[in-house]
Amino acid sequence: MSVIETNSLRKHYGRIEALKGVSLKVEPGQIYGLLGQNGAGKSTMVKILLGIVKKTDGDAYLLGEPAGTTNVRRRVGYLPEDHQFPGYHTGRSLLHFYGELYGLSRDERTRRMNEALDIVGLKKRADSKIKTYSKGMKQRLGIAQSFFHDPEVIFLDEPTDGVDPVGRKEIRDLLGELKKEGRTVFVNSHLLGEVEMISDRVAIIHQGEMVREGTVADLTRQANRFSIGLADGQEFPAAELKEKGFRVETANGKAEVELPDGQSIDPVLELLWAKGLKLRHLVEQKQTLESVFMQMVDKATDDTDRRAVRKARPVTARRVD
């Protein structure tokens, strides 16, 4: 059973379409990254799943039940974007406060609090005022709050935004630990490099529409392009491969080979073996998630512009006497 599932999910705010039929599935134990620019609809998606905002149309399920069901909320943790914890609290007193809201006994709160603060690396600062915490420390405390009541699913909205590189590394490691514990983590972010390093699957959302979804490996694979290296002193048969319809570029002792659509790498390897050449390097080329994101956004924007032009009412010239 999928932990999270949406089917043709839509949300309108008046004339503004925040979500335009988004469908996705998140399986147990995954770190799932939802990528998009600010205003793309990421936070709206999470708020619908949590029951904070009502959908306009479509379906949304969380832990097998319709999104917003009260008993499901108890099984979910949430760290909103731009959260503000009262500065007069300490890390310890804040978790005590949230533990009371969750209905945990004092003994249970104390036990879980020590574990949570240790996991997020704040045990030594547990009794310091939150107003003395750095941005990274506040984010880590927020994550501790999100899993303090032992939820099955954790939603994190921009968990590393505004955090320095050291703090980001600490948060990435922390999310990895949560995954090892069997929790499902749903991350909203516009920081593509961060998501690429931690996510099992990624969805790209643009102007309320899903434009791409899959594993990071699948999304970043550069289709039909391979880097090939031969043993020292051997010459790559670029001219012969070009005659067979392959695009070949050579540089720094390696060849970049682009395959025609629908072609496999096998004919290239067969030629190398037939000529007695020794293969030392064969790697399918990758893109960064950022480059994939920009390509998808540019394409989606072009399509939107074209639709807008088609819908535009033609201007009729008036005769002026």
C-alpha positions as CSV (number, residue, x, y, z in Angstrom):
1,M,0.0,0.0,0.0
2,S,1.3,3.4,-0.9
3,V,1.9,5.8,2.0
4,I,0.9,8.8,0.0
5,E,-1.2,8.8,-3.2
6,T,-2.9,11.6,-5.2
7,N,-5.0,11.2,-8.3
8,S,-5.7,14.2,-10.6
9,L,-5.5,16.5,-7.5
10,R,-6.7,20.0,-8.1
11,K,-6.8,23.1,-6.0
12,H,-8.2,26.5,-7.1
13,Y,-7.9,29.8,-5.2
14,G,-10.5,31.8,-7.1
15,R,-9.1,32.0,-10.6
16,I,-5.6,30.8,-9.5
17,E,-5.0,27.1,-10.2
18,A,-2.5,26.1,-7.6
19,L,-2.6,22.4,-8.5
20,K,-3.7,21.2,-12.0
21,G,-4.4,17.5,-11.7
22,V,-1.3,16.2,-9.9
23,S,-0.9,12.4,-9.5
24,L,1.9,10.7,-7.5
25,K,2.6,7.7,-5.2
26,V,5.0,7.5,-2.4
27,E,6.0,4.0,-1.0
28,P,6.9,3.2,2.6
29,G,10.5,3.9,3.7
30,Q,11.3,6.3,0.8
31,I,12.7,9.8,0.9
32,Y,10.5,11.5,-1.7
33,G,11.5,14.9,-3.0
34,L,8.9,17.4,-4.5
35,L,10.8,20.0,-6.5
36,G,9.5,23.3,-7.8
37,Q,10.0,27.0,-7.8
38,N,8.4,29.1,-5.1
39,G,4.7,29.2,-5.9
40,A,4.7,26.0,-7.9
41,G,2.1,24.4,-5.6
42,K,4.4,22.3,-3.3
43,S,3.1,23.6,0.0
44,T,-0.5,23.5,-1.2
45,M,0.0,19.8,-1.9
46,V,1.3,19.1,1.6
47,K,-1.5,21.2,3.2
48,I,-4.1,19.2,1.4
49,L,-2.5,15.9,2.5
50,L,-2.5,17.1,6.1
51,G,-6.1,18.4,5.9
52,I,-5.1,22.0,6.5
53,V,-6.5,23.0,3.0
54,K,-9.4,21.4,1.2
55,K,-8.9,20.1,-2.3
56,T,-11.0,21.4,-5.2
57,D,-11.1,18.1,-7.1
58,G,-9.4,14.7,-7.4
59,D,-8.3,12.3,-4.7
60,A,-5.7,12.4,-2.0
61,Y,-4.8,9.6,0.4
62,L,-2.5,9.4,3.4
63,L,-1.7,6.0,5.0
64,G,-4.6,4.4,3.1
65,E,-7.2,6.9,4.3
66,P,-8.6,10.1,2.8
67,A,-6.3,13.0,3.4
68,G,-7.3,15.1,6.5
69,T,-8.7,12.2,8.5
70,T,-8.2,13.0,12.1
71,N,-6.7,9.7,13.3
72,V,-4.2,9.7,10.4
73,R,-2.8,13.1,11.6
74,R,-1.6,11.4,14.8
75,R,0.7,9.2,12.6
76,V,2.2,12.1,10.8
77,G,5.0,14.6,11.6
78,Y,5.2,18.1,10.0
79,L,7.8,20.9,9.8
80,P,6.3,23.9,8.0
81,E,8.4,26.4,6.0
82,D,9.4,29.5,8.0
83,H,8.4,28.0,11.3
84,Q,8.9,30.3,14.3
85,F,9.5,28.7,17.7
86,P,9.2,31.0,20.8
87,G,12.7,32.2,21.6
88,Y,12.1,31.9,25.4
89,H,11.7,28.2,25.1
90,T,14.7,25.9,25.4
91,G,15.1,22.9,23.1
92,R,14.0,20.7,26.1
93,S,11.0,22.8,27.1
94,L,9.8,23.0,23.5
95,L,9.7,19.3,23.1
96,H,8.0,18.9,26.4
97,F,5.3,21.3,25.2
98,Y,4.8,19.4,21.9
99,G,4.8,16.1,23.8
100,E,1.9,17.4,25.9
101,L,0.0,18.3,22.7
102,Y,0.6,14.8,21.4
103,G,-0.8,13.4,24.7
104,L,2.5,11.7,25.8
105,S,3.0,11.1,29.5
106,R,5.8,12.9,31.4
107,D,8.0,9.8,31.5
108,E,7.4,9.1,27.9
109,R,8.2,12.7,27.0
110,T,11.4,12.7,28.9
111,R,12.6,9.4,27.4
112,R,11.8,10.5,23.8
113,M,13.1,14.0,24.3
114,N,16.6,12.8,25.3
115,E,16.7,10.4,22.3
116,A,15.4,13.1,19.9
117,L,17.9,15.7,21.0
118,D,20.7,13.2,20.7
119,I,19.7,12.2,17.2
120,V,19.6,15.8,16.0
121,G,22.8,16.7,17.8
122,L,21.4,19.2,20.2
123,K,21.8,17.3,23.5
124,K,24.5,19.7,24.7
125,R,22.3,22.7,23.9
126,A,19.1,21.2,25.2
127,D,18.8,23.9,28.0
128,S,19.9,26.9,25.9
129,K,17.2,29.4,24.8
130,I,16.1,28.9,21.3
131,K,16.8,32.6,20.6
132,T,20.5,31.7,20.9
133,Y,20.3,28.9,18.3
134,S,21.6,29.3,14.7
135,K,19.3,28.7,11.8
136,G,20.7,25.2,11.3
137,M,20.1,24.4,15.0
138,K,16.5,25.7,14.8
139,Q,15.9,23.5,11.7
140,R,17.3,20.5,13.5
141,L,15.1,21.2,16.5
142,G,12.1,21.5,14.1
143,I,12.9,18.1,12.6
144,A,13.2,16.7,16.2
145,Q,9.7,18.1,16.8
146,S,8.4,16.5,13.6
147,F,9.4,12.9,14.6
148,F,9.1,13.3,18.4
149,H,5.8,11.4,18.6
150,D,7.1,8.5,16.5
151,P,5.2,9.2,13.3
152,E,5.2,6.9,10.2
153,V,5.4,9.8,7.7
154,I,7.3,13.1,8.1
155,F,6.6,16.1,5.9
156,L,9.4,18.7,5.7
157,D,8.9,22.0,3.9
158,E,12.2,23.5,2.8
159,P,14.2,21.9,5.7
160,T,17.6,23.2,4.5
161,D,16.6,26.6,3.2
162,G,18.8,29.4,4.7
163,V,21.1,26.8,6.4
164,D,24.9,27.0,5.9
165,P,26.7,24.1,4.2
166,V,27.7,22.4,7.4
167,G,24.1,22.6,8.7
168,R,22.8,21.2,5.4
169,K,25.2,18.2,5.6
170,E,24.0,17.6,9.2
171,I,20.3,17.7,8.1
172,R,21.0,15.4,5.1
173,D,22.6,12.9,7.5
174,L,19.7,13.2,9.9
175,L,17.1,12.4,7.1
176,G,19.2,9.4,6.2
177,E,18.9,8.2,9.8
178,L,15.2,8.7,9.8
179,K,14.9,6.6,6.6
180,K,17.0,3.8,8.2
181,E,14.4,3.7,11.0
182,G,11.8,2.9,8.4
183,R,10.1,6.2,8.3
184,T,8.8,7.8,5.1
185,V,10.1,11.3,4.5
186,F,8.4,13.8,2.1
187,V,10.6,16.8,1.3
188,N,9.5,20.0,-0.4
189,S,12.3,22.0,-1.7
190,H,13.6,24.3,-4.5
191,L,17.2,23.4,-3.6
192,L,17.8,20.8,-6.3
193,G,21.3,19.8,-5.2
194,E,20.2,18.9,-1.7
195,V,17.2,16.8,-3.0
196,E,19.4,15.0,-5.5
197,M,21.7,13.8,-2.7
198,I,19.1,12.3,-0.4
199,S,16.0,11.3,-2.4
200,D,14.9,7.9,-3.7
201,R,12.3,9.4,-6.0
202,V,11.7,12.9,-7.2
203,A,8.8,14.8,-8.7
204,I,9.1,18.1,-10.6
205,I,6.1,20.4,-10.3
206,H,5.8,23.6,-12.3
207,Q,2.9,26.1,-12.1
208,G,0.8,23.4,-10.5
209,E,1.5,20.7,-13.0
210,M,3.6,17.6,-12.7
211,V,6.2,17.7,-15.5
212,R,8.5,14.8,-14.5
213,E,8.7,12.0,-11.9
214,G,11.0,9.1,-11.2
215,T,14.2,7.9,-9.5
216,V,17.1,10.4,-9.4
217,A,19.1,7.9,-11.5
218,D,16.4,7.7,-14.1
219,L,15.9,11.5,-14.3
220,T,19.5,12.4,-14.5
221,R,20.5,9.7,-17.1
222,Q,21.5,11.4,-20.3
223,A,19.7,9.2,-22.8
224,N,21.7,7.6,-25.6
225,R,25.1,9.1,-24.6
226,F,28.2,7.2,-23.4
227,S,31.7,8.0,-22.4
228,I,34.2,5.3,-23.7
229,G,37.9,4.9,-23.0
230,L,40.4,2.4,-24.5
231,A,43.7,1.1,-23.3
232,D,46.7,3.4,-23.6
233,G,48.0,3.9,-27.1
234,Q,44.9,2.6,-28.8
235,E,43.0,4.9,-31.3
236,F,39.2,5.1,-31.1
237,P,37.5,4.3,-34.5
238,A,35.5,7.5,-34.6
239,A,35.3,7.7,-38.4
240,E,33.9,4.2,-38.8
241,L,31.3,4.8,-36.2
242,K,30.3,8.1,-37.7
243,E,29.7,6.2,-41.0
244,K,27.3,3.9,-39.2
245,G,25.3,6.9,-38.0
246,F,26.8,7.5,-34.5
247,R,27.8,11.0,-33.3
248,V,31.3,10.8,-31.9
249,E,33.5,13.4,-30.1
250,T,37.0,12.7,-28.8
251,A,38.8,14.6,-26.1
252,N,41.3,13.8,-23.3
253,G,41.8,10.2,-24.4
254,K,38.1,9.4,-24.2
255,A,35.3,9.3,-26.7
256,E,31.7,10.6,-26.3
257,V,29.3,8.5,-28.4
258,E,25.7,9.5,-28.9
259,L,23.5,6.7,-30.2
260,P,20.7,7.2,-32.7
261,D,17.2,7.0,-31.3
262,G,16.3,3.3,-30.5
263,Q,19.8,2.1,-31.0
264,S,21.8,0.2,-28.3
265,I,25.5,0.5,-27.4
266,D,26.0,-3.1,-28.6
267,P,27.1,-2.3,-32.2
268,V,29.8,0.1,-30.8
269,L,31.2,-2.6,-28.5
270,E,31.1,-5.2,-31.2
271,L,33.2,-3.0,-33.5
272,L,35.7,-2.4,-30.7
273,W,36.0,-6.1,-30.0
274,A,36.2,-7.0,-33.8
275,K,39.2,-4.6,-34.1
276,G,40.9,-6.1,-31.1
277,L,40.6,-2.9,-29.0
278,K,40.6,-3.1,-25.2
279,L,37.8,-1.4,-23.4
280,R,38.9,0.4,-20.2
281,H,36.0,2.8,-19.6
282,L,32.3,2.7,-20.3
283,V,30.0,5.1,-18.5
284,E,26.5,6.2,-19.4
285,Q,26.5,10.0,-19.2
286,K,24.5,11.7,-16.4
287,Q,23.0,15.2,-16.0
288,T,22.5,17.0,-12.8
289,L,19.0,17.2,-11.4
290,E,19.3,21.0,-11.8
291,S,19.8,20.7,-15.6
292,V,16.9,18.3,-15.8
293,F,14.7,20.7,-13.8
294,M,15.6,23.7,-16.0
295,Q,14.9,21.7,-19.2
296,M,11.5,20.6,-17.8
297,V,10.6,24.1,-16.6
298,D,11.7,25.7,-19.9
299,K,9.6,23.2,-21.9
300,A,6.6,23.6,-19.6
301,T,6.9,27.4,-19.9
302,D,7.1,27.2,-23.7
303,D,4.0,24.9,-23.8
304,T,2.1,27.3,-21.6
305,D,3.0,30.3,-23.7
306,R,1.9,28.5,-26.9
307,R,-1.5,27.6,-25.3
308,A,-1.9,31.2,-24.2
309,V,-1.3,32.4,-27.7
310,R,-3.8,29.9,-29.1
311,K,-6.4,31.1,-26.6
312,A,-5.8,34.8,-27.1
313,R,-8.6,36.5,-28.9
314,P,-7.6,37.9,-32.3
315,V,-7.6,41.7,-32.5
316,T,-9.9,43.0,-35.2
317,A,-8.9,46.3,-36.8
318,R,-11.6,49.0,-36.8
319,R,-12.1,51.3,-39.6
320,V,-11.7,54.9,-38.7
321,D,-13.5,57.4,-41.0
